[in-house]
Amino acid sequence: MKRIGFLSLFVVALAFSSCKNNNSTNTNTPTTTQPSTSNNAALEVKWKIANGMDADSVNPKCRVAVLINSKEVEIFKERTLNYEEIPKSEWANREYSIPADAFTACSGFWAGFDSKIYLIKKGENIEVYEGGFSEDETVQGLNYQLIKTIKPEEWK
């Protein structure tokens, strides 16, 4: 019973601290990242992340897209996480294990769920991988799964 009470208190504290941080930003303005300098100089790849809150200002609400040579491709229409870019200098960190030749990567966390996403070129396509876990799992590294394949006709 004490464990449930402690977990509830933790979730409430997390919600309040997250609300405070999100209210200080303009949620109507999407954030973008710097262009990638990855393995293909002909491609400019950057995030278009719009973090905000739901109508009740209780849970985060996020739209994640990527701009490939200025053409927008949606990754998630709506997620109950807020995402931010992971600096390339941190990719090799054991927590992330993002390939060095990825274009870009981002991370989101909310209510005990952690998500990492990266984009990488495979042949002519750009593949989107996501790895994640909940805080009650013991993890030996992220198990990234292919979640989307972006074909050249979607960004050319």
N, C-alpha and C positions, 0 to 999 in steps of 0.2 A: 504494500500500500504506500509506503514511504517513497518507493521508486517511482510510482505513477505520479505522486504529488510533486516530486522533484522534477520529473520530465515535463509536467504541465507548467511548472514555474519557469523552467528553462525556455520552453516554446513561447510563453508570454513575454519573457524578457527579450528574446530574440526578435519577436514581432515588434515590440516597442522600439528597440534600437534600430531596426530596419526601417520602420516608418519615419523615424526622425531623420535618417540619412536621405531617404528618398524624397521627403517633402522639401528638402533644401535645394533640389534641382528642378529644372523645368522639365516635366515629364512629357511635354509635347514636342520637344526637340530631340530628334534621333542623334545618337552619338556615333561617330565614325572613327576609324583608326587610321594610322598612317599606312600608305601603300606598302605592300609586301615587296621585298627584294629577294624573293625566293629563286628557285632553280630555273624559271622561265621568264627572262627579262621582258618578253612581249606581253606578259599578263600583269595587270595591276589588280591586286586582290585586297580588299579591305572590308571590315565589318560595317554593317549598318544595324546598330542595336538601339531599340527604343524601350528603355526601362520605365516602368510606371507602377501604379497601384490599381487594384480593382475598384469598383464603384463604392465599396464600403471602406476603402483605405485600410484593409486588413491584410491582404495578400499581394505580393508583387504580381505584376502582369507585364510580360515582355514579348516583344516581337524581334526575331533574329533573322536578319537577311545578310547577304554578302553582295558587294559590288565587284563585279569582274569586268574590267575595262569599262567602268561606269554603267554597266547593265546590271540591274538589281535582280537577284534570285533569292526567293524566300526559303529559309531553312525551317523556321517555326513561326506559324501565324500567331500563336499565343502560348506562352509558357508561364507556369507559376514559379518562376525563378527570375532573378535579375542577373544579367551577364555582364562581364567586363573582359577586355582583352588580357591575355596572359603575355607579358613581355617575353620576347624571344630568348632573352638571357636566362629565363627560368624553365625553358622547355625541357632541358635534360634532367631537371629535378626529378627525383624518384616519384614524387607525388603526381607529376604530370606525364612523364615518359612520352613526350611528343616528338615525332621524328624531326630531325634537323632540317630536312628538305620540305617540310610542310609550308604552306603559304602563310597561314595565320592560325591563331588558336584563341579560344575564350573559355571562361569558367563561370559557372553559376552555382549558387547555394541558397537553399531555403528549407526551413523546417526539417532539417536532418538529411536532405538529399543533396548530393554533390554531383555536378555535371561538368564534364570537360568536352570541348568540341574542337576539332581541327580539320583543315582542308588541305588536300594534297593532290598533286597531278598524277594520274595513272593513265598512261597512253595519251589519248586525246581528251579524256574526261577529267573532271575534277571531282574527287570523292570526298564526302563529308563523313567523318567518324565521330562517334560519341562514346564516352566511357563515363560511368557513374556508379555511385553506391550510396546506400543510406548509412547514417552514422551508427546504426546498430550492427552493421556487418563488419567482419574482420576482413581486411583487404590486403592482398599481397601484390598490389599494383592494379591499375585500371585495365579492364577487359574491354578495349575499344571494339565497337561494332560499326559496320558500314550502315549509315542511315539514309544516305541520299547519293545519287550519282548525277552530276550536272554535266550534260552533254554539250559539246561545242555550239550547237544551234541555239542553246538557251542563253549564251553569253556573247556570241559573235554578232 
